[in-house]
Amino acid sequence: MRGAEDSAVSSLLEVRDLRTVFAGDDGEFAVVNGVSFSVEAGRTLAIVGESGCGKSVTSLSIMGLLPKPHGRIAAGSVRFEGRELVGASEQELQDLRGNGMAMIFQEPMSSLNPSFTVGEQIIEALLRHRRISRVQARERAIEMLRKVRIPAPEQRIDEYPHKLSGGMRQRVMIAMGLVCEPRLLIADEPTTALDVTIQAQILELMRSLQQETGTAIVLITHDLGVVAEVADEVVVMYAGRIVERGPVHALFNEPQHPYTVGLLGSIPRLDTEHKRLASIEGQVPTPMQMPPGCSFADRCPFALAECRIAPPPLRDVGQGHQSACLRAPLDPLQLLAGRAEEALA
């Protein structure tokens, strides 16, 4: 009993059975359905999957930023440092956002206010959450811009977002997210608009913050190379559900869901020669037309008749490793070979 209590305390963020719905013309439909995971202080959890799988909606649900009145959390729990956030007041969430937990958004142009300079937007967060003067806040903002490798930060701080390049705007968003040294950082595709050199610098900056402050990071990305480099654990989402989760090395070395195998099989490799990359045929089902069984069954060459009856539950396939596949444990080499043969056929 003591061990369970210690585990609960050590988890900075706990998400349990999260179900997020949106209202449509034909009623409500679930975009995130039964999602559960936890993140400990100083650890990095990566959430991966195709566009539309529910990654970003999960992060918006955690932050209390779902578009209203169309989106809402219909069921489940989100606990930050033991404190329940589902049902919390807007004032409570505002006190947490940018301070205890922060988010780096995928689209900096739509996230930055075009009417204010980038410096004013960074300074606003500091004045909201830190007892410092405006002069001190400006100095801290310049320091953060320098940390994210923005040249001439003393001048850039007074510029408006439209005067900056896409990559530079993304770095401003990262500076805003990190300026108050949050205990939880949710990063939604934080390096999408950056070149490889700047991407490496940003990832190193996030690692440094994590080492210095014990910040937990939830990294939402489609870049499996970044996941392999920085994540401790991985959650694979498909059509609003978690289909696999586990330690990063176990998931990359022995994937236990056909969808994960397909994702890994589509990564270019220097040690293997193919005429073209393996691909996952078909489309992700829409939330309005979700099949009764496994949502991946129509795209899975290994599906059984039972797969189409009910969604398979997550079950243990290794230490800390779970898969929602009736065929698990899988032979990953055989499945990867099958994918490659399909692609080359």
Secondary structure, 3 states (H helix, E strand, C coil): CHHHHHHHHHEEEEEEEEEEEEEECCEEEEEEEEEEEEEECCCEEEEECCCCCCHHHHHHHHHCCCCCCCEEEEEEEEEECCEECCCCCHHHHHHHECCCEEEECCCHHHHCCCCCCHHHHHHHHHHHHCCCCHHHHHHHHHHHHHHCCCCCHHHHCCCCHHHCCHHHHHHHHHHHHHCCCCCEEEEECCCCCCCHHHHHHHHHHHHHHHHHHCCEEEEECCCHHHHHHHCCEEEEEECCEEEEEEEHHHHHHCCCCHHHHHHHHCCCCCCCCCCCCCCCCCCCCCHHHCCCCCCCHHHCCCCCHHHHCCCCCCEEEECCEEECCCCCCCCHHHHHHHHHHHHHC
